[in-house]
Amino acid sequence: MGLAETDTPTLTTSTGPSTLLVCSLPLALLVHASLFHPGAFRARPWTIAFPAALTAACLAWSRVVSREVPEPYLDEVFHIPQAQKYCEGKFREWDDKITTPPGLYLFSVFLPQLCGKLGIDWQFRCDATSLRAGNVVSLFALAYLALLCRQEIEAQLYGTRLRSPSRPFSTYALHTAFNIALFPLLFFFSGLYYTDVLSTAVVVGAFLNHLKRVARDRSSVASDLFTIAIGLLALLMRQTNVFWIVVFMGGLEAVHAVKTLRPERVDQPFMTTLWAQLKYFAWRYSVGDIHDLPLSHAWHDDMLYTTISLVIAAVCNPLRVVRQVWPYVTVLGCFAAFVAWNGGVVLGDKSNHVATIHLTQMLYIWPFFAFFSLPLLLPYAAPFLSTLNLMFKSQQSQSQFTVPVPSEPRNKPFKVTASSSSKSTSQKQGTEPESIAAKQSQISTALGIAEASKPLSWPLYLIGTVVISGLMVRFNTIIHPFTLADNRHYMFYVFRYTIRRAGWIRYALVLAYTASRWMVWGILAGYSDFSTAFSTVSDGGPYVSYPFWIAYSEKRQTEAKYPAQLPADDSPAGDSQPQRQLADDPFTYSTRTVSTSTGLIFLLATSFSLVTAPLVEPRYFIIPWLMWRLFVPAWRLPDHRSLGGEGTVADRAIRVFRQYDVRLLLETVWFAAINLATCYIFIAKPYVWRAEDGTVLDDGRMQRFMW
């Protein structure tokens, strides 16, 4: 017996109890957080305004869509009738025009049954309004899962072993989760019956499970089985999720397996030939002494050596890696079996969804990130604003312009040449400069060239990426027929007024792609003002194994601690310490960047998920953007004391925002503005679809602009 009372469920325009029910879900999540994370809101109780604001936005958007667009629109024409068949228990009937798995429809059947088991009276009629309400539930769940993910990321980067209930949510984590829920594509499609919101929520849930797994050295059998289950559930939502489950999370767990090797520290010997240096570091990599800096300290050559060290370590320790990643291999095997059984990746109509190599997708994604995350790029404007402020003040005082000297010396870059590093080390250990010079004279020419080549990594990278981008534009620009045939989507106009405009515009856009990529990657690496753009870390850090670092004097590594060897803080006094730390400095847990390996695996998974799609669709960028956004660290306004103006209103405002990432507020306003504009156009600007010759299309039904 199905859930529907009739064969053809009646469409309704009322918001009714279903919308009110699902929009009260943030309150339930708030209660859950208070019960299972009692210290979560203690440091900043006012942050409960975030779920309240999300509830208000949900009510407004759901009510308007239900009233103005009561009938299925665009892809809903396929999704809603298919869901209604499932509500009637007709699980063997399938519309061949649907290419994604039935996870969304099964969720629509399961959700009201779950509410019934919990004693919740939900008058679910399996109509458009009720089905759309399920996506609102998915959006709230997504926001809460994103909050838990960000909290876990901060805890692992900070190195804490505090129990989960004693870790408060940072303000940055709370506001980040709220902004993720407001992300225009997620918020917009939460009002319609599309697969994107639920699919993204399941992937984020799988990512949270992954973060829990890498918080300990060994995963249990129960954890492995749950990982397989949630991985298969993600594939049930959308086929391309295989890249995020297997490549992204599986890759991160392979790195985690290598890092749990924790080889005994040794002192690097002084070597005079390139071959000896390479043999030594190949041995160190093989035992797990990998090179994996925080992304904030990594140069472009560090990314290459991180990749090499991880490959060597994984190949030399296969059993340890396989023990960690076998659940993801199982998911991959199940996906391969499905492809073999189905005769392809997509269900239904395969003719318009043929996988192809579309490399320019990896160019389009960076302007997409830069546009939607424009407020996060504020740090790139800060130095110029400071310079303008200085010039304005100097003109007012009619004094000669001078750059103020910082009150503290500028931090040196982490990566320095071997000669300068050895010089500082020799001064600490009392070695005479003459002995350093004598050792330098023993270095072979090949090793000397390798040592001195580091400064060339940046210009070579820049030139190489520009050339490769130009070649991709020249030989791999693909414009799918769907992009040109449907002017109801914004992407139609983006292509029409840029890439389709003139041939030279395609190549001119390479500069925009390059600049966007540079800024987006810089934000992920934790950009700061020029005076603190680099931070110093100990040469004996846990994952610093640069292959061309020459030990002119002894390089001590024996005192470096691995993250898992940090002492646990389970004492009663430790329970209140995080609250005190957050009260003193809200950025305590939020400013550290992810490792280089995490950034590289993210880039690899993004590439796999995009380059196989011939259609440029903004919805394909949702999960890459969300993962990137979860990893972006907090940013503090630079110290402005040297600029003068103490005691003014601006000074007091800046002091306040030095305790809060001002970009989050700007991001909220930016997303709200985009949502208001796109939702207004969708609701208030319907039109009749006509062909170029004026022929009325789609039987004269009203069309609407959307993503």
SULJO-V739786 format. One record per run of one state. SS is the DSSP state (H for helix, E for strand, - for the rest). FROM is the first residue (numbers start at 1). TO is the last residue. If there is no record, write none. Layout:
# SULJO-V739786
SS	FROM	TO
SS	FROM	TO
This chain:
# SULJO-V739786
-	1	15
H	16	23
-	24	24
H	25	36
-	37	44
H	45	68
-	69	75
H	76	87
-	88	102
H	103	117
-	118	127
H	128	158
-	159	163
H	164	166
-	167	170
H	171	182
-	183	183
H	184	189
-	190	195
H	196	213
-	214	220
H	221	237
-	238	240
H	241	259
-	260	267
E	268	268
-	269	273
H	274	286
-	287	293
E	294	294
H	295	297
-	298	299
H	300	316
-	317	317
H	318	342
-	343	360
H	361	372
-	373	373
H	374	397
-	398	417
H	418	429
-	430	432
H	433	440
-	441	444
H	445	452
-	453	455
H	456	476
-	477	480
H	481	485
-	486	488
E	489	489
H	490	497
-	498	502
H	503	524
-	525	529
H	530	532
-	533	554
E	555	555
-	556	562
H	563	565
-	566	571
H	572	584
-	585	594
E	595	595
H	596	611
-	612	617
H	618	631
-	632	640
H	641	643
-	644	648
H	649	657
-	658	661
H	662	684
-	685	686
E	687	688
-	689	689
E	690	690
-	691	695
E	696	696
-	697	697
H	698	700
-	701	701
E	702	703
-	704	705
E	706	706
-	707	707
